[in-house]
Amino acid sequence: MTHAFPAPRHSHPDRPGFGPAPAHHAELEELLDLDALFGAPVLAQAMDEASHAMITEPRTIVDLGAGTGTGTVALAHRFPGARIHSIDASVGMLDRLREAARDAGVAANVEAHLADLDDDWIADLPDGIDLAWAALSLHHVGDPARLLRQVFDALRPGGALVVIEMTGETTYEPADLDTERSRLGERVVNTLAERGYPVVADWTRALESAGFAPIARSEATLTASTDTPDGARYLGLQLGFNRTLLGDGLEPDDLEAVDDAITRLRAGRATISAASGRAIWVAVRPVVAE
């Protein structure tokens, strides 16, 4: 899981949440890893819901836009009898994924594929996919409707697609980001939303149009705090990325306070927690009665 930053929101009704993929660099990869670490309960909920929706235990799984591989590793642990085909368009991301799979002891169950989801990503995959996984990746696709049709056709009857996206609901505690600027966190969130961040998308209609049924939607929450070094690092990176996206969109005193909060987070001197909403869709390819 996770491309949480920084793709803009578009208003195309047939392409909800579409936006370009973020630049790949070391801090972004670290942020993605930490986002997945704190998003583990979200992944677990999504896998539980997928298990309940499928008729049989999956044997062939595709991770669409696998990133640094945390989703792939979680899937390999949850479904040890499955072969995980992990797809990403970045060589660097796939290198990180292979390393993560080796470190987790699941490399034998993982096959990495360098492919763009807007191209012929399905060419090297086996027939009869049981589970397709798209965590914070579908909004980066240029033609989501085409991709969903491809996934539908590739799934065996009774197989499932899991889509995870952000809901746009983010809250900070304390609300002033441990500064003296009242409700600063709320202004940060609102200003980012006005600029189209984070990407939010409702895929229900697109999934229906692709032929999936039933389709279930649920919500979960990612939480992180400065109670741990990883939490402090995550929040510092996250707020740092958001600071770039804010530009001059806040008053100078607010921007100065955000800069101070970032500095204090990176120095381990801030006390902040954050909660970010996630939406989960589990969509099944129907079994046609003979």
C-alpha positions as CSV (number, residue, x, y, z in Angstrom):
1,M,0.0,0.0,0.0
2,T,0.4,3.3,-0.7
3,H,0.4,6.4,-2.9
4,A,-1.0,8.8,-0.4
5,F,0.9,11.8,-1.7
6,P,0.8,13.9,-3.8
7,A,-1.7,13.4,-6.7
8,P,-4.3,16.0,-7.5
9,R,-8.0,15.5,-7.6
10,H,-9.9,16.0,-10.8
11,S,-13.6,16.3,-11.4
12,H,-14.0,14.0,-14.4
13,P,-17.0,11.8,-13.5
14,D,-15.6,8.8,-15.2
15,R,-12.1,9.2,-13.7
16,P,-12.6,9.9,-10.1
17,G,-9.5,11.0,-8.3
18,F,-7.3,10.7,-11.4
19,G,-3.9,12.3,-11.0
20,P,-0.2,11.7,-11.9
21,A,2.0,9.5,-9.8
22,P,4.3,11.2,-7.4
23,A,8.0,11.4,-8.1
24,H,10.0,8.5,-6.7
25,H,12.7,9.4,-4.3
26,A,14.1,8.2,-1.0
27,E,11.9,10.2,1.3
28,L,8.8,9.4,-0.6
29,E,9.6,5.7,-0.5
30,E,10.2,6.0,3.3
31,L,6.9,7.7,3.6
32,L,5.1,5.0,1.7
33,D,6.7,2.3,3.9
34,L,5.7,4.1,7.1
35,D,2.2,4.8,5.7
36,A,1.8,1.1,5.1
37,L,3.2,0.3,8.6
38,F,0.6,2.4,10.3
39,G,-2.0,1.3,7.7
40,A,-1.6,-2.4,8.7
41,P,-5.0,-2.4,10.5
42,V,-6.6,-1.1,7.3
43,L,-4.9,-3.8,5.2
44,A,-6.0,-6.5,7.7
45,Q,-9.6,-5.2,7.5
46,A,-9.5,-5.2,3.7
47,M,-8.1,-8.8,3.6
48,D,-10.7,-10.0,6.1
49,E,-13.5,-8.5,3.9
50,A,-12.0,-10.0,0.8
51,S,-11.8,-13.5,2.4
52,H,-15.4,-13.3,3.4
53,A,-16.4,-12.3,-0.2
54,M,-14.5,-15.0,-2.1
55,I,-15.7,-18.5,-2.5
56,T,-12.3,-20.2,-2.1
57,E,-8.9,-19.3,-0.7
58,P,-7.0,-17.3,-3.4
59,R,-4.2,-19.1,-5.2
60,T,-3.2,-16.3,-7.7
61,I,-3.2,-12.6,-6.5
62,V,-2.2,-9.5,-8.4
63,D,-1.0,-6.4,-6.5
64,L,-1.7,-3.4,-8.9
65,G,0.7,-0.6,-8.2
66,A,2.5,-2.5,-5.5
67,G,4.9,0.3,-4.6
68,T,7.5,-0.6,-1.9
69,G,5.8,-4.0,-1.3
70,T,4.1,-3.7,2.1
71,G,0.8,-4.8,0.6
72,T,2.4,-7.6,-1.2
73,V,4.1,-8.9,1.9
74,A,0.9,-8.6,3.9
75,L,-1.0,-10.6,1.2
76,A,1.7,-13.2,1.2
77,H,1.5,-13.7,4.9
78,R,-2.3,-13.7,5.0
79,F,-2.6,-16.1,2.0
80,P,0.6,-18.3,2.2
81,G,-0.6,-20.7,-0.5
82,A,-1.0,-18.0,-3.1
83,R,1.4,-16.7,-5.7
84,I,1.6,-12.8,-5.6
85,H,2.2,-11.0,-8.9
86,S,3.3,-7.5,-7.9
87,I,3.1,-4.8,-10.6
88,D,4.7,-1.4,-10.6
89,A,6.1,1.0,-13.2
90,S,9.1,2.0,-11.1
91,V,12.3,-0.1,-11.1
92,G,13.2,1.5,-7.8
93,M,9.9,0.5,-6.2
94,L,10.2,-3.1,-7.4
95,D,13.8,-3.3,-6.0
96,R,12.4,-2.2,-2.6
97,L,9.6,-4.7,-3.0
98,R,11.9,-7.6,-3.7
99,E,14.1,-6.7,-0.7
100,A,11.0,-6.4,1.5
101,A,9.8,-9.9,0.3
102,R,13.2,-11.4,1.1
103,D,13.4,-9.8,4.5
104,A,9.9,-11.1,5.3
105,G,10.7,-14.6,4.1
106,V,8.0,-14.6,1.4
107,A,10.2,-14.1,-1.7
108,A,9.4,-17.6,-3.0
109,N,5.7,-16.6,-3.2
110,V,6.3,-13.2,-4.9
111,E,6.9,-12.4,-8.6
112,A,7.6,-8.7,-9.5
113,H,6.5,-7.3,-12.9
114,L,7.7,-4.0,-14.3
115,A,4.7,-2.7,-16.1
116,D,2.5,0.4,-16.5
117,L,-1.2,-0.1,-15.6
118,D,-2.1,2.0,-18.6
119,D,-0.3,-0.4,-20.9
120,D,-0.4,-4.2,-21.4
121,W,0.2,-5.0,-17.7
122,I,-1.7,-8.2,-18.0
123,A,0.3,-9.9,-20.7
124,D,2.7,-11.8,-18.5
125,L,0.1,-12.9,-15.9
126,P,-1.5,-16.3,-15.6
127,D,-5.1,-17.0,-16.4
128,G,-7.6,-17.1,-13.6
129,I,-6.7,-14.5,-11.1
130,D,-8.4,-15.0,-7.7
131,L,-7.8,-11.7,-6.0
132,A,-6.8,-8.3,-7.4
133,W,-5.5,-5.6,-5.0
134,A,-5.4,-1.9,-5.7
135,A,-4.3,0.1,-2.6
136,L,-4.1,3.9,-3.3
137,S,-3.2,3.2,-6.9
138,L,-6.3,3.2,-9.0
139,H,-6.5,7.0,-9.0
140,H,-3.1,7.2,-10.7
141,V,-4.4,5.3,-13.8
142,G,-5.2,7.3,-16.9
143,D,-8.2,5.2,-17.9
144,P,-9.6,3.5,-14.7
145,A,-12.7,2.2,-16.6
146,R,-10.4,0.3,-19.0
147,L,-8.4,-1.1,-16.1
148,L,-11.4,-2.2,-14.2
149,R,-12.7,-4.0,-17.3
150,Q,-9.3,-5.7,-17.7
151,V,-9.4,-6.8,-14.0
152,F,-12.9,-8.1,-14.3
153,D,-12.0,-10.2,-17.4
154,A,-8.9,-11.5,-15.7
155,L,-10.6,-12.6,-12.5
156,R,-12.1,-16.0,-12.3
157,P,-15.9,-16.1,-11.5
158,G,-16.2,-15.6,-7.8
159,G,-12.9,-13.7,-7.6
160,A,-12.6,-10.3,-6.0
161,L,-11.0,-6.9,-6.5
162,V,-10.1,-4.8,-3.5
163,V,-9.7,-1.1,-3.9
164,I,-8.5,1.2,-1.1
165,E,-8.5,5.0,-1.3
166,M,-8.3,7.9,1.0
167,T,-11.6,9.5,2.2
168,G,-10.2,13.0,2.7
169,E,-11.0,13.0,6.4
170,T,-7.9,13.9,8.4
171,T,-7.7,15.2,11.9
172,Y,-4.8,16.3,14.1
173,E,-4.6,16.2,17.9
174,P,-3.9,18.8,19.3
175,A,-5.7,20.8,16.6
176,D,-3.0,23.4,16.7
177,L,-0.3,20.9,15.7
178,D,1.4,21.5,19.1
179,T,1.8,25.2,18.2
180,E,0.0,28.3,19.5
181,R,-2.0,28.7,16.3
182,S,-5.5,27.7,17.1
183,R,-7.0,25.1,14.7
184,L,-3.9,25.1,12.5
185,G,-4.3,21.5,11.5
186,E,-7.8,22.1,10.3
187,R,-6.7,25.0,8.1
188,V,-3.9,22.8,6.7
189,V,-6.4,20.0,5.8
190,N,-8.9,22.5,4.3
191,T,-6.3,24.3,2.2
192,L,-4.9,21.0,0.9
193,A,-8.4,19.9,0.0
194,E,-9.0,23.2,-1.9
195,R,-5.9,22.3,-3.9
196,G,-7.0,18.8,-4.6
197,Y,-5.0,16.8,-2.0
198,P,-5.3,14.1,-1.0
199,V,-7.0,12.3,-3.9
200,V,-10.4,11.1,-3.0
201,A,-12.5,8.9,-5.3
202,D,-15.8,7.0,-5.2
203,W,-15.4,3.9,-7.3
204,T,-18.8,2.3,-6.7
205,R,-20.4,3.4,-10.0
206,A,-17.2,2.5,-12.0
207,L,-17.1,-0.9,-10.4
208,E,-20.8,-1.5,-11.2
209,S,-20.2,-0.4,-14.9
210,A,-17.4,-2.9,-15.2
211,G,-19.8,-5.7,-14.2
212,F,-18.8,-6.4,-10.5
213,A,-21.5,-7.5,-8.2
214,P,-21.9,-7.5,-5.3
215,I,-19.9,-4.5,-4.3
216,A,-19.3,-3.7,-0.6
217,R,-17.9,-0.4,0.7
218,S,-16.5,0.1,4.2
219,E,-14.3,2.6,6.0
220,A,-11.3,2.3,8.2
221,T,-8.9,4.7,9.9
222,L,-5.1,5.0,9.8
223,T,-3.7,6.5,13.0
224,A,-0.2,7.6,13.9
225,S,1.4,9.5,16.8
226,T,4.7,10.8,18.1
227,D,4.5,8.2,20.9
228,T,7.0,6.2,18.8
229,P,10.0,7.2,16.7
230,D,8.4,5.8,13.6
231,G,5.3,7.7,14.3
232,A,7.2,11.0,14.7
233,R,9.2,10.3,11.5
234,Y,6.0,9.5,9.6
235,L,4.2,12.7,10.8
236,G,7.3,14.8,10.0
237,L,7.6,13.4,6.5
238,Q,3.8,13.7,5.9
239,L,3.7,17.3,7.1
240,G,6.8,18.1,5.1
241,F,5.2,16.9,1.9
242,N,2.0,18.8,2.8
243,R,4.1,21.9,3.4
244,T,5.3,21.8,-0.2
245,L,1.7,21.4,-1.5
246,L,0.5,24.3,0.7
247,G,2.8,26.7,-1.1
248,D,1.7,30.2,0.0
249,G,-1.9,29.0,0.6
250,L,-1.9,29.9,4.3
251,E,-1.2,33.1,6.2
252,P,2.5,33.8,6.8
253,D,2.1,33.2,10.6
254,D,0.4,29.8,9.9
255,L,3.1,28.8,7.4
256,E,5.8,29.7,10.0
257,A,4.0,27.6,12.6
258,V,3.8,24.6,10.2
259,D,7.5,25.0,9.5
260,D,8.1,25.0,13.2
261,A,6.0,21.9,13.7
262,I,8.0,20.1,11.1
263,T,11.3,21.0,12.7
264,R,10.1,19.9,16.1
265,L,8.7,16.6,14.7
266,R,12.0,15.8,13.1
267,A,13.8,16.7,16.3
268,G,11.5,14.5,18.4
269,R,10.2,17.5,20.4
270,A,6.5,17.6,19.2
271,T,3.5,15.8,20.6
272,I,1.0,15.2,17.8
273,S,-1.3,12.4,16.6
274,A,-3.2,12.2,13.3
275,A,-6.1,10.1,12.0
276,S,-6.8,9.6,8.3
277,G,-9.8,7.9,6.8
278,R,-9.6,5.1,4.2
279,A,-12.4,3.7,2.1
280,I,-12.4,0.0,1.1
281,W,-14.3,-1.6,-1.8
282,V,-14.6,-5.3,-2.2
283,A,-16.1,-6.1,-5.6
284,V,-16.8,-9.6,-6.8
285,R,-17.0,-11.0,-10.4
286,P,-20.3,-12.8,-10.3
287,V,-20.6,-16.5,-10.8
288,V,-22.8,-17.2,-13.7
289,A,-25.2,-20.1,-13.1
290,E,-25.0,-22.8,-15.8
